[in-house]
Amino acid sequence: MPAKKTLSCLLTFLALLVTSCAPAATPAVSPKAPATTSETDPTAARTAAPAAPSPTAKLSVEQPRYGGVLLISHNGDPPSYDPLQESTLQSTNLVVPAYSGIVQHDPMQPTKVIGDLAEKWDMSPDGKAYIFHLHKDVKWHDGNPLTSEDARFSLEVVRTPPRGVVSPRQEWLKAVDKIEASDKDTLRVTLKYPSASFLHNLGDGRMMVVPRRVFEAKGSMKKDVLGTGAYRFKSHEAGISWSLVKNPNYFLKDRPYLDGITWYIITDSATRLAALRTHRVHMTSFGTPGLTAAQAEIVRKELRDNVVVDRYPGLIFHAVWMPTSKSPWNDIRVRRAVDLTLDRPKVIKVAMEGGADVGGFMPPGEWGLPQEELLRLPGYRQPKDADIAEAKRLISEAGYAGGIKMTVLTRNLQQLERASLSVKDQLAQIGIDLTVSVRDSATTFDLLYKRNYDIAVFSGSASFDDPDQVFGQQFISGVPRNFSDITDERIDKWFDEQARTLDPVRRRQTVFEMQRRMHDLVPASILYWATYDLGHWKEVRNFKPGIGISNNVKLQDVWLAK
């Protein structure tokens, strides 16, 4: 179907007409299937130097087909196009398929790290040096050659951002001592100490390599999309669509299979559901642009023969952030009163329709506090009567018996808006009167980064379940997304200790102490950890969601069966 006709069809749909307008069939071309290569287990890298092949694992034994444009629903425009500075999936989902990283998480086995630009890598016996051998003759989308200097520069932007550049993932490279471009195809990274999470951090879906010449000339990639990925930037029509087209010079010669990808920007959740049900899109996007828990049940019942619904851990938490440097939040009694009052299961029911888990400062699972311990903590225990009585006493003791009025900042995402309203209702019980201020993504991030807010209901995230990701991004002194500005020597010390500990049992004990300390200090109140549902029609082949919302979003291995 021509692009104009497809767009016209979608716009007709958005006007709430109900006529059918299914996407065009994919050409039935059967290329030679790519050769399968072995995979790299990052845990083995601690004792041996791994090889790092590019991904070729397949979910299906079917012969992949070339052609077709994958249509995806999305919930908003990107605040900017910069993969190094942005954290929101409104940007990363759209931009990352145009870029390549040094390594990546395996799309089919997301706990493993495999190569991307790195064809293979070696690790020193002491675990403190990595040598990455890059694919040769890789070209940027404008035809210029990529070199290891671009990779070195990109990592340095993340590790030591230039003036005016925000680096949300700076802490992930804290273990790095030196980055060198040994020759045009070889990158050497030397660590200060062995790091249990280094390869996983490097494999995050947003740790992309950008062209040094463009970044230096313009100061960022906020207005440019120029990568080496499987897809090239085609167009962005604000409020309507974002389109990428196949990169014919991609360094994996048999990929991608698709002719392109188009995301239709549909801000309303019900309209996104209708777009999937009526086959106007092939799939929903990751995270909040996907299906709510209730919508997922509708799709499972109505379309079980045609649509797959995958539930996966989003590794996103929503929290009440309290800037500890400001009154009244510089008084720990007020922060504890908030934490005591919040009823997490009620917020989950209102905001997520049940599609979330109660959790603390790490997601439930390997690194989170055991549920039996967590659910005994003040603020988490049920029933709430005793906690609310204690919260009222603390508020009065802190000198706020007459109440507190302020504005709660949140982002224009349905779940966050609902969570904010639930928090408003609950805190009214202890005399905290909140006015909800819903802002667009760019404004919300700007206010949070500048700490220009009273109190916020906002998210935090990780690419995989690891304390270096969660604490390193949100709760360590001085990191940009430490929105509460908590600074604590004990937490910082424990964080450094666990980052250097390769023994998982010892590391877990330290991580538990970090979390207990955070629950004592309550710079933020964790409301829940989201689980997400993603729907896709069965003709979408060789796809499954990764762990978190920023892995397996490159879509270079996906193809359409019809």
Secondary structure as UniProt FT lines:
FT   HELIX           3..14
FT   TURN            15..16
FT   HELIX           42..46
FT   STRAND          69..74
FT   TURN            83..85
FT   HELIX           89..95
FT   HELIX           96..98
FT   STRAND          103..105
FT   TURN            110..111
FT   STRAND          113..115
FT   STRAND          118..123
FT   TURN            125..126
FT   STRAND          129..134
FT   TURN            136..137
FT   TURN            141..142
FT   HELIX           148..159
FT   TURN            163..164
FT   TURN            168..169
FT   HELIX           170..173
FT   TURN            174..175
FT   STRAND          176..183
FT   TURN            184..185
FT   STRAND          186..191
FT   TURN            196..197
FT   HELIX           198..202
FT   TURN            205..206
FT   HELIX           212..218
FT   TURN            222..223
FT   STRAND          231..237
FT   TURN            238..240
FT   STRAND          241..246
FT   TURN            248..249
FT   TURN            253..254
FT   STRAND          260..265
FT   HELIX           269..277
FT   TURN            278..279
FT   STRAND          283..284
FT   TURN            288..289
FT   HELIX           293..302
FT   TURN            304..306
FT   STRAND          307..321
FT   TURN            324..325
FT   TURN            327..330
FT   HELIX           332..341
FT   HELIX           344..352
FT   TURN            353..354
FT   STRAND          356..357
FT   TURN            364..367
FT   HELIX           371..374
FT   TURN            375..376
FT   TURN            378..380
FT   HELIX           385..397
FT   TURN            398..399
FT   TURN            401..402
FT   STRAND          404..411
FT   HELIX           414..427
FT   HELIX           428..430
FT   STRAND          432..439
FT   HELIX           441..449
FT   TURN            450..451
FT   STRAND          455..461
FT   HELIX           467..474
FT   TURN            477..478
FT   TURN            480..481
FT   TURN            483..484
FT   HELIX           489..499
FT   HELIX           504..521
FT   STRAND          524..537
FT   TURN            538..539
FT   STRAND          540..541
FT   TURN            556..557
FT   STRAND          559..560
//
